[in-house]
């Protein structure tokens, strides 16, 4: 009877453990060296270190350059959180690597309670990186904050296409039916219904109201 009671008491924990420990990424590994705030080496689990040591670049965030005080602070933050820790990588399925042959990924690390944390988001929330939403990968950092960027986050942008050089009206417009803001000459701005049109005083004004830059015209 006593053994049955013990088995019943530990069974929920045994059932829960795989769910808590399940890694959200596609591959797992150990961080072996931190280059800067958004770049580090990962020894992929199950491979010889001569083969499995890859360079990872955090997707859609950008930390300051290492020749600045902010850059050193960002690197130190990443080092303290990740160095020597096991991480789970959600690799970009669109381009895979960037032009420097670094694997682009959203990186998750596990806290003591077993939950997995999005480190890309964490680096921005800590003030050690900006959001830089590249349009050539599978990720959308907007979803990391449930569709609304934090007002404290700095935002960079890489346009997929340049706006027309003949554009003379540089007003910043948005729509009540979306959370994007545009240059007025952007093709998407021209499709906004007059009933939904919003005109902002500046890009900062748009961001303060929870809007994010259009990936096509890429306003500041």
VEXTOR-563876 format. One record per residue (C-alpha): residue number from 1; x, y, z. Coordinates in steps of 0.001 Angstrom, whole numbers. Example, Ala and Ser with C-alpha at 12.3 -4.5 7.8 and 13.67 -1.06 7.14 Angstrom:
REM VEXTOR-563876
  resi       px       py       pz
     1    12300    -4500     7800
     2    13670    -1060     7140
//
This chain:
REM VEXTOR-563876
  resi       px       py       pz
     1        0        0        0
     2     2819     2391      923
     3     4558     1789    -2417
     4     1304     2520    -4263
     5      956     5845    -2450
     6     4531     6805    -3341
     7     3951     5892    -7007
     8      760     7950    -7151
     9     2527    10950    -5596
    10     5429    10988    -8059
    11     3432    10133   -11185
    12     2239    13737   -11855
    13     5840    14941   -11680
    14     6977    12271   -14123
    15     4230    13234   -16545
    16     4953    16957   -16221
    17     8737    16803   -16594
    18     8862    16125   -20374
    19     6527    19074   -21001
    20     8565    21449   -18845
    21    11900    20352   -20280
    22    10795    20140   -23917
    23    13070    22451   -25892
    24    11265    24856   -28246
    25    14005    24934   -30898
    26    15224    22599   -33620
    27    18710    21882   -32234
    28    20279    22132   -28803
    29    23794    22905   -27687
    30    26119    24610   -25238
    31    27380    28187   -25548
    32    31173    27977   -25601
    33    32240    31544   -26429
    34    30547    34956   -26614
    35    31771    37258   -29407
    36    29495    40200   -28658
    37    25965    40853   -27453
    38    24239    39173   -30375
    39    26832    36644   -31593
    40    28331    33565   -29939
    41    29530    30010   -30554
    42    27406    26966   -29773
    43    28645    23385   -29497
    44    25801    21384   -31038
    45    24763    18482   -28851
    46    25732    15047   -30145
    47    28534    16170   -32471
    48    32315    16190   -32193
    49    33416    19677   -31117
    50    35464    20005   -34334
    51    32249    19634   -36338
    52    29447    20840   -34101
    53    30814    24225   -32991
    54    28808    26804   -34961
    55    28528    30597   -34906
    56    25045    31868   -34042
    57    23677    35349   -34769
    58    20538    36379   -32894
    59    17702    36992   -35350
    60    16159    40442   -35722
    61    18087    42183   -32942
    62    21248    44272   -33040
    63    23604    45014   -30158
    64    26057    47973   -30149
    65    29524    47629   -31676
    66    32308    46314   -29477
    67    34347    49521   -29804
    68    31745    51278   -27654
    69    31011    51105   -23933
    70    27480    49955   -24732
    71    28886    47159   -26865
    72    31027    45852   -24020
    73    28071    46062   -21655
    74    25933    44082   -24116
    75    28602    41405   -24510
    76    29019    41124   -20744
    77    25270    40699   -20329
    78    25122    37882   -22895
    79    28199    36279   -21355
    80    26691    36296   -17864
    81    23382    34818   -19016
    82    24469    32319   -21682
    83    28144    31404   -21485
    84    28482    27740   -20532
    85    24717    27258   -20633
    86    22687    24894   -22782
    87    20445    26631   -25298
    88    17827    25636   -27852
    89    18032    27161   -31341
    90    15110    27925   -33636
    91    17106    28262   -36864
    92    15949    30451   -39730
    93    14397    28176   -42362
    94    14445    30855   -45080
    95    18072    31914   -45466
    96    19758    29782   -42808
    97    22953    31815   -42542
    98    23719    35509   -42946
    99    26415    36901   -45264
   100    29049    36231   -42601
   101    28099    32519   -42491
   102    26561    32821   -39039
   103    23457    30753   -38312
   104    20502    33102   -37770
   105    18300    31945   -34899
   106    15952    32726   -32087
   107    17745    31413   -29020
   108    16051    30001   -25934
   109    17617    29210   -22590
   110    16079    27374   -19674
   111    15490    28983   -16307
   112    15707    27085   -13018
   113    11962    26434   -12964
   114    12206    24673   -16334
   115    10615    27386   -18484
   116    12279    28388   -21752
   117    12986    32100   -22308
   118    13416    33898   -25638
   119    16881    35447   -25272
   120    16498    37656   -28361
   121    13565    39382   -26660
   122    15340    39396   -23315
   123    18351    41223   -24785
   124    16075    43985   -26108
   125    14101    44203   -22848
   126    17348    44595   -20917
   127    18324    47596   -23072
   128    21348    45836   -24608
   129    20022    45549   -28182
   130    17680    47174   -30677
   131    14935    45476   -32657
   132    16067    45089   -36268
   133    13375    43270   -38209
   134    15033    41839   -41320
   135    12585    40942   -44067
   136    14619    38004   -45403
   137    14031    35557   -42552
   138    11082    33645   -41143
   139    10835    35528   -37859
   140     8558    38369   -36795
   141     9824    40001   -33579
   142     6520    41847   -33309
   143     5010    38594   -32016
   144     7507    38369   -29146
   145     5615    41147   -27366
   146     2152    39907   -28377
   147     1864    42376   -31256
   148     3044    45546   -29493
   149     6661    46639   -29210
   150     7678    48060   -25816
   151     7939    51853   -25881
   152    11433    51639   -24382
   153    12780    49541   -27284
   154    14916    51141   -29965
   155    13888    50027   -33453
   156    16016    49789   -36580
   157    14744    48853   -40006
   158    16111    47348   -43210
   159    13828    48044   -46178
   160    13059    45324   -48687
   161    12594    48015   -51306
   162    13617    51652   -51503
   163    10929    54291   -51616
   164    10660    56332   -54773
   165    13402    58937   -55098
   166    10776    61295   -56522
   167     8819    61228   -53301
   168     8597    64785   -52016
   169     5931    64293   -49349
   170     7521    62616   -46337
   171     4497    62611   -44051
   172     4153    59656   -41688
   173      830    57860   -42058
   174     -889    54900   -40479
   175    -4199    53087   -40433
   176    -6572    52323   -37600
   177    -6920    48825   -39055
   178    -3214    47926   -38727
   179     -212    48672   -36514
   180     2220    49762   -39268
   181     3287    53304   -40133
   182     4525    54392   -43561
   183     5957    57201   -45621
   184     3022    58767   -47448
   185     4564    57776   -50797
   186     4713    54090   -49821
   187     2507    51839   -51944
   188      859    50502   -48792
   189       95    54002   -47496
   190    -1715    54746   -50755
   191    -4054    51822   -50088
   192    -5213    53113   -46695
   193    -8899    53967   -46665
   194    -9552    57671   -45907
   195   -11836    56563   -43072
   196    -8938    54724   -41411
   197    -6154    57218   -42172
   198    -4015    58572   -39317
   199    -1350    61249   -39759
   200     1452    61251   -37193
   201     3659    64165   -36223
   202     6758    61981   -36594
   203     7961    58387   -36587
   204     8479    58695   -32848
   205     4879    59793   -32470
   206     3784    56652   -34353
   207     5953    54392   -32189
   208     4650    56036   -29033
   209     1178    55015   -30126
   210     2216    51392   -30591
   211     2872    51398   -34340
   212     5856    49740   -36014
   213     7706    50720   -39227
   214     6614    49347   -42572
   215     9126    46879   -44032
   216     8697    48224   -47559
   217     9285    51983   -47168
   218    11115    51640   -43846
   219    10538    54972   -42110
   220    12844    55673   -39153
//
